[in-house]
């Protein structure tokens, strides 16, 4: 049995496998480490590419596209390593990228998840949207990162090279103990994709665990490989899943306040889309709310379980202010201007 499994979930990413998998294999050479590719029901030639170009790499075949969340859940059921790394197929690794992450988990039993510093593949001096140097959320559930506020990316000047506890670690490169992943219930398959890693990290924090960004390890992420950043489908999933995440995890008194404020703020977001002529995006916000209402009854049991297992009610990594207010009205564009 290997101690470490780097698991890449692939969906119609034959070109990405050819481009990025060789570096992963070179940079992950160790007797106790394996690289696994789980194919999420691809309709391109991904499976053929794996068999022809990477015959020695373990290949898990899923019968259909289960989405990012459930796809990983099903793949990890077939992995028995002590440590797992969820790695996006569009990530370029660097030498010795995985060892610092695993070593940190070995030394710190109370840490459940670790992420490296995530820089942009297309501009390697800039932080990348999906995780930058660690994720946070504000009091209304809006996510942001060290190095990225909304769509404003910072240049990496070493300003966030200190390891710190964070609220969420990115699913683009997420290192965990398999036991912690399974005990927390894994990624929520009902999310399909987007926000699922934030939801998982929220559950872990509530159960007394820590989430850490370790910038001594660095990877480079393309981003948007599965869904384009401008896709109305992505807007729908982000808004819907964010609301579901809040419903699952927030205390009741917080939930009432958050959802009332969110309705006003998200209506403003839909109006902004309409002003810009992005009607499909505006409709996606509305359909996200309709889906949220439809799915809430099925999420009541999940909420009950999460609240019963909550031991840490005041999570210090949750920003008590409003990131949107700071950004639009106080003109704060950098993480260091919002959280000192």
C-alpha positions as CSV (number, residue, x, y, z in Angstrom):
1,X,0.0,0.0,0.0
2,X,1.3,3.4,-1.0
3,X,1.4,6.2,1.7
4,X,0.5,9.0,-0.7
5,X,-1.8,9.1,-3.7
6,X,-2.0,12.1,-6.0
7,X,-5.4,11.7,-7.7
8,X,-6.2,13.6,-10.9
9,X,-9.8,13.7,-11.9
10,X,-10.1,14.0,-15.7
11,X,-13.0,14.8,-17.8
12,X,-12.4,15.3,-21.6
13,X,-8.9,16.6,-20.8
14,X,-6.8,14.5,-23.1
15,X,-4.7,17.6,-24.2
16,X,-4.2,18.6,-20.5
17,X,-3.0,15.1,-19.6
18,X,-0.4,15.2,-22.4
19,X,0.7,18.7,-21.3
20,X,0.8,18.4,-17.5
21,X,0.9,14.8,-16.4
22,X,4.6,14.3,-17.4
23,X,5.8,17.0,-15.0
24,X,3.6,15.5,-12.2
25,X,5.2,12.1,-12.7
26,X,8.7,13.7,-12.7
27,X,8.1,15.8,-9.6
28,X,6.3,13.0,-7.7
29,X,8.9,10.2,-7.8
30,X,9.0,8.4,-4.5
31,X,8.6,4.8,-3.5
32,X,5.7,5.6,-1.2
33,X,3.8,7.8,-3.7
34,X,1.6,7.0,-6.6
35,X,-0.1,9.1,-9.2
36,X,-3.7,8.0,-10.1
37,X,-5.8,9.3,-12.9
38,X,-9.6,8.9,-12.5
39,X,-11.5,9.4,-15.7
40,X,-14.9,10.9,-15.1
41,X,-16.7,9.4,-18.1
42,X,-14.8,11.3,-20.8
43,X,-16.2,11.3,-24.3
44,X,-12.9,12.3,-25.9
45,X,-9.8,10.1,-26.3
46,X,-8.5,10.6,-22.7
47,X,-8.6,6.9,-21.9
48,X,-6.7,6.0,-25.1
49,X,-4.1,8.8,-24.3
50,X,-3.6,7.3,-20.9
51,X,-3.2,3.7,-22.2
52,X,-0.8,4.7,-25.0
53,X,1.2,7.5,-23.4
54,X,1.1,6.6,-19.7
55,X,0.6,2.8,-19.4
56,X,2.2,2.6,-16.0
57,X,-0.1,5.1,-14.4
58,X,-3.0,3.7,-12.5
59,X,-6.3,4.5,-14.3
60,X,-9.7,4.4,-12.6
61,X,-12.6,4.4,-15.0
62,X,-15.9,5.9,-13.8
63,X,-19.0,5.0,-15.9
64,X,-20.2,8.6,-16.4
65,X,-19.4,12.3,-15.5
66,X,-20.3,12.5,-11.8
67,X,-19.0,16.1,-11.5
68,X,-16.0,17.2,-9.6
69,X,-17.4,16.4,-6.1
70,X,-18.9,13.0,-6.6
71,X,-16.3,12.0,-9.1
72,X,-13.6,12.4,-6.5
73,X,-15.7,10.6,-3.9
74,X,-16.0,7.6,-6.1
75,X,-12.4,7.6,-7.1
76,X,-11.1,7.9,-3.6
77,X,-13.2,4.9,-2.5
78,X,-10.8,2.9,-4.7
79,X,-7.7,4.5,-3.1
80,X,-6.3,3.3,0.3
81,X,-3.3,5.5,0.8
82,X,-3.0,7.3,4.2
83,X,-2.5,10.7,2.4
84,X,-4.4,11.9,-0.6
85,X,-3.8,14.9,-2.9
86,X,-6.6,16.1,-5.1
87,X,-4.9,17.7,-8.1
88,X,-6.5,19.4,-11.0
89,X,-5.5,18.2,-14.5
90,X,-4.5,21.7,-15.5
91,X,-1.9,22.2,-12.8
92,X,1.8,22.4,-13.5
93,X,3.7,21.0,-10.5
94,X,7.2,22.1,-9.4
95,X,10.1,20.1,-7.9
96,X,9.4,18.8,-4.4
97,X,5.9,20.2,-4.4
98,X,4.2,17.4,-2.5
99,X,6.6,16.6,0.3
100,X,6.1,19.8,2.3
101,X,2.4,19.3,2.3
102,X,2.5,15.7,3.5
103,X,5.2,16.5,6.1
104,X,3.1,19.2,7.6
105,X,0.2,16.8,8.1
106,X,2.5,14.3,9.7
107,X,3.8,16.8,12.2
108,X,0.4,18.4,12.9
109,X,-2.4,15.9,13.7
110,X,-4.9,18.8,14.2
111,X,-4.4,20.0,10.7
112,X,-6.8,18.3,8.3
113,X,-6.1,20.0,4.9
114,X,-3.1,21.8,3.4
115,X,-2.8,23.7,0.1
116,X,0.4,25.1,-1.6
117,X,0.7,28.6,-3.1
118,X,-1.2,28.7,-6.3
119,X,0.2,30.9,-9.1
120,X,-1.1,31.5,-12.5
121,X,0.2,29.2,-15.2
122,X,-0.1,31.9,-17.9
123,X,1.6,34.6,-15.8
124,X,3.7,33.0,-13.2
125,X,4.4,36.2,-11.2
126,X,0.7,36.5,-10.4
127,X,-1.6,34.7,-8.0
128,X,-4.2,32.4,-9.5
129,X,-8.0,32.9,-9.0
130,X,-8.9,29.4,-7.6
131,X,-6.8,29.5,-4.4
132,X,-3.9,31.9,-4.5
133,X,-2.3,31.8,-1.0
134,X,-5.3,30.4,0.9
135,X,-9.0,31.0,1.0
136,X,-11.3,32.9,3.4
137,X,-15.0,33.8,3.4
138,X,-16.7,36.9,4.8
139,X,-19.8,37.0,7.1
140,X,-22.1,36.7,4.2
141,X,-20.4,33.6,2.7
142,X,-18.5,35.3,-0.1
143,X,-15.1,33.7,-0.8
144,X,-11.9,35.5,-1.3
145,X,-8.2,34.7,-1.1
146,X,-4.8,35.9,0.0
147,X,-3.7,37.3,-3.3
148,X,-7.2,37.6,-4.9
149,X,-10.2,39.7,-4.1
150,X,-13.1,39.1,-6.5
151,X,-11.4,39.2,-9.9
152,X,-8.5,41.4,-8.7
153,X,-5.3,39.3,-8.7
154,X,-2.1,40.4,-6.9
155,X,1.4,40.0,-8.0
156,X,3.4,37.5,-5.9
157,X,6.1,39.5,-4.2
158,X,6.6,37.1,-1.3
159,X,4.0,39.1,0.8
160,X,2.1,35.9,1.6
161,X,4.9,33.4,2.0
162,X,4.2,32.9,5.7
163,X,2.3,29.7,6.4
164,X,-1.1,30.5,8.1
165,X,-4.3,29.0,9.1
166,X,-7.0,29.7,6.5
167,X,-10.8,29.1,6.1
168,X,-10.6,27.0,2.9
169,X,-8.0,25.2,0.8
170,X,-8.5,25.0,-3.0
171,X,-9.6,21.8,-4.7
172,X,-7.1,22.6,-7.4
173,X,-4.4,21.1,-5.1
174,X,-5.7,19.8,-1.8
175,X,-3.7,17.5,0.5
176,X,-5.4,15.6,3.3
177,X,-5.4,12.4,5.3
178,X,-7.8,10.0,3.7
179,X,-9.4,9.3,7.1
180,X,-10.2,12.9,7.7
181,X,-11.7,13.2,4.2
182,X,-13.9,10.2,4.7
183,X,-14.9,11.0,8.3
184,X,-16.1,14.5,7.2
185,X,-18.2,12.9,4.5
186,X,-16.0,14.0,1.6
187,X,-17.1,16.5,-1.0
188,X,-20.8,17.0,-1.3
189,X,-21.8,15.2,-4.5
190,X,-25.1,17.2,-4.8
191,X,-22.9,20.3,-5.5
192,X,-21.7,18.7,-8.7
193,X,-18.9,21.3,-9.0
194,X,-17.9,24.6,-7.4
195,X,-17.8,25.6,-3.7
196,X,-17.5,21.9,-2.7
197,X,-14.0,22.3,-1.2
198,X,-15.1,25.4,0.8
199,X,-18.1,23.4,2.2
200,X,-15.7,20.5,3.1
201,X,-13.3,22.8,4.9
202,X,-16.1,24.5,6.8
203,X,-17.2,21.1,8.1
204,X,-13.6,20.3,9.1
205,X,-13.1,23.6,10.9
206,X,-16.4,23.2,12.8
207,X,-15.2,19.8,14.0
208,X,-12.1,21.4,15.5
209,X,-9.6,20.8,12.7
210,X,-7.3,23.3,11.0
211,X,-6.8,24.3,7.4
212,X,-3.4,25.6,6.3
213,X,-1.7,27.2,3.4
214,X,1.9,26.2,3.0
215,X,3.6,28.6,0.5
216,X,6.9,26.6,0.6
217,X,5.2,24.4,-2.0
218,X,4.1,26.1,-5.2
219,X,2.1,24.9,-8.2
220,X,0.8,26.7,-11.3
221,X,-2.9,26.5,-12.3
222,X,-4.5,27.3,-15.7
223,X,-8.1,27.4,-14.3
224,X,-11.4,27.2,-16.1
225,X,-10.5,23.9,-17.8
226,X,-13.9,22.3,-17.2
227,X,-16.2,25.3,-17.2
228,X,-15.3,28.7,-18.7
229,X,-15.2,31.5,-16.2
230,X,-17.7,33.4,-18.3
231,X,-20.1,30.5,-18.5
232,X,-23.7,31.1,-17.2
233,X,-23.6,27.5,-16.0
234,X,-20.7,28.4,-13.8
235,X,-22.5,31.4,-12.4
236,X,-25.5,29.2,-11.6
237,X,-23.4,26.6,-9.8
238,X,-21.4,29.2,-7.8
239,X,-24.5,31.1,-6.6
240,X,-26.5,27.9,-5.9
241,X,-23.8,26.0,-4.1
242,X,-22.7,29.0,-2.1
243,X,-26.3,29.3,-0.7
244,X,-26.5,25.5,-0.1
245,X,-23.1,25.7,1.7
246,X,-24.3,28.5,4.0
247,X,-27.6,26.6,4.7
248,X,-25.6,23.4,5.6
249,X,-23.1,25.0,7.9
250,X,-24.2,28.4,9.4
251,X,-25.8,28.7,12.9
252,X,-29.5,29.5,12.8
253,X,-29.2,33.0,14.0
254,X,-26.5,33.7,11.4
255,X,-28.5,31.9,8.7
256,X,-31.5,34.3,8.9
257,X,-29.3,37.4,8.7
258,X,-27.1,36.0,5.9
259,X,-29.9,34.9,3.6
260,X,-31.8,38.1,3.9
261,X,-28.7,40.2,3.1
262,X,-27.7,37.8,0.3
263,X,-31.0,38.1,-1.4
264,X,-30.4,41.9,-1.7
265,X,-26.8,41.6,-2.7
266,X,-27.4,38.8,-5.3
267,X,-30.3,40.7,-6.8
268,X,-27.8,43.6,-7.3
269,X,-25.4,41.1,-9.0
270,X,-28.2,40.0,-11.3
271,X,-29.0,43.6,-12.1
272,X,-25.4,44.3,-12.9
273,X,-25.4,41.4,-15.4
274,X,-28.5,42.9,-17.0
275,X,-27.0,46.3,-17.3
276,X,-24.0,44.8,-19.1
277,X,-26.3,42.9,-21.4
278,X,-25.5,39.5,-19.9
279,X,-29.1,38.2,-19.8
280,X,-28.1,34.6,-19.5
281,X,-25.9,35.3,-16.5
282,X,-28.7,37.3,-14.8
283,X,-31.1,34.4,-15.4
284,X,-28.5,32.0,-13.9
285,X,-28.6,33.9,-10.6
286,X,-32.4,33.6,-10.6
287,X,-32.3,29.9,-11.5
288,X,-29.7,29.4,-8.7
289,X,-32.2,30.7,-6.1
290,X,-34.9,28.5,-7.5
291,X,-32.7,25.4,-7.3
292,X,-31.6,26.4,-3.8
293,X,-35.3,26.5,-2.7
294,X,-36.0,23.1,-4.4
295,X,-32.9,21.5,-2.8
296,X,-33.3,22.8,0.7
297,X,-35.6,20.1,2.0
298,X,-33.1,17.4,1.0
299,X,-30.3,19.3,2.7
300,X,-32.1,19.5,6.1
301,X,-30.5,16.2,7.3
302,X,-27.1,17.3,6.2
303,X,-27.5,20.5,8.1
304,X,-28.6,18.6,11.2
305,X,-25.6,16.3,11.1
306,X,-23.2,19.2,10.6
307,X,-24.7,21.1,13.5
308,X,-24.6,18.1,15.8
309,X,-20.9,17.5,15.0
310,X,-20.0,21.2,15.5
311,X,-17.5,21.7,18.3
312,X,-16.0,25.0,17.1
313,X,-18.7,27.5,16.9
314,X,-16.6,30.7,16.5
315,X,-14.3,30.1,13.6
316,X,-11.6,32.8,13.7
317,X,-10.8,32.4,10.0
318,X,-14.2,33.7,9.1
319,X,-13.9,37.4,8.3
320,X,-16.5,39.2,10.3
321,X,-16.8,42.1,7.9
322,X,-18.2,42.4,4.3
323,X,-15.6,41.8,1.6
324,X,-18.0,43.4,-1.0
325,X,-18.3,46.5,1.1
326,X,-14.6,46.7,1.5
327,X,-14.0,46.2,-2.2
328,X,-16.6,48.5,-3.7
329,X,-17.0,51.3,-1.1
330,X,-13.7,51.3,0.8
331,X,-11.8,50.6,-2.4
332,X,-9.7,47.9,-0.9
333,X,-8.2,45.7,-3.6
334,X,-5.7,43.6,-1.7
335,X,-6.1,40.9,1.0
336,X,-3.6,42.7,3.2
337,X,-5.8,45.8,3.2
338,X,-8.8,43.8,4.4
339,X,-7.2,41.5,6.9
340,X,-4.1,42.8,8.6
